[in-house]
Amino acid sequence: MTSTLVRPRHEAMIAGVCAGLANRFGLSVGLVRLAFVLSLVLPGPQILLYLGLWILMPKSGR
């Protein structure tokens, strides 16, 4: 678990947002990705939130 919110380069599938959130909060990367994909069937701004995090979250230096 890291103390900062960054997008890891080594665990990224698309942009690394789900992997970054999982690492930050100590969750399974697969669980966060599954929750995001399942949330897409619900109405809401999930895609906009993902794109916003992609823009705002810095890449990790490693």
C-alpha positions in Angstrom: 0.0 0.0 0.0 1.4 3.4 -1.0 0.7 6.7 0.6 0.2 8.6 -2.6 -2.2 8.1 -5.5 -0.1 7.4 -8.7 -0.6 5.3 -11.8 1.9 2.4 -11.8 3.6 1.6 -15.1 4.0 -2.1 -14.5 0.4 -3.0 -13.6 -1.5 -0.9 -16.1 -3.9 -2.4 -18.5 -5.2 0.7 -20.1 -4.2 3.8 -18.1 -3.4 2.4 -14.7 -6.1 4.2 -12.9 -7.7 1.0 -11.3 -4.2 -0.3 -10.4 -3.3 3.0 -8.8 -6.5 3.1 -6.7 -6.0 -0.5 -5.7 -2.5 0.1 -4.6 -3.4 3.3 -2.7 -6.2 1.7 -0.7 -4.7 -1.8 -0.3 -7.2 -3.6 -2.4 -6.9 -6.3 -5.1 -6.3 -4.9 -8.5 -8.7 -7.4 -10.0 -11.4 -6.5 -7.6 -11.2 -2.8 -8.4 -11.2 -3.5 -12.2 -14.2 -5.8 -11.7 -16.1 -3.2 -9.7 -15.4 -0.6 -12.4 -16.6 -2.8 -15.2 -19.7 -3.8 -13.3 -20.4 -0.1 -12.5 -20.6 0.6 -16.2 -24.1 -1.0 -16.4 -25.4 1.6 -13.9 -26.2 5.2 -15.0 -23.6 7.7 -13.9 -20.4 9.5 -14.7 -18.0 6.5 -14.4 -16.3 7.1 -17.7 -15.8 10.8 -17.0 -14.5 10.0 -13.5 -12.0 7.5 -15.1 -10.9 10.0 -17.7 -10.5 12.7 -15.0 -8.4 10.4 -12.9 -6.3 9.4 -15.9 -5.5 13.1 -16.5 -5.0 14.1 -12.8 -3.1 11.1 -11.5 0.7 11.3 -12.1 2.6 8.2 -13.4 4.8 6.6 -10.9 8.5 7.2 -11.3 9.3 3.4 -11.2 
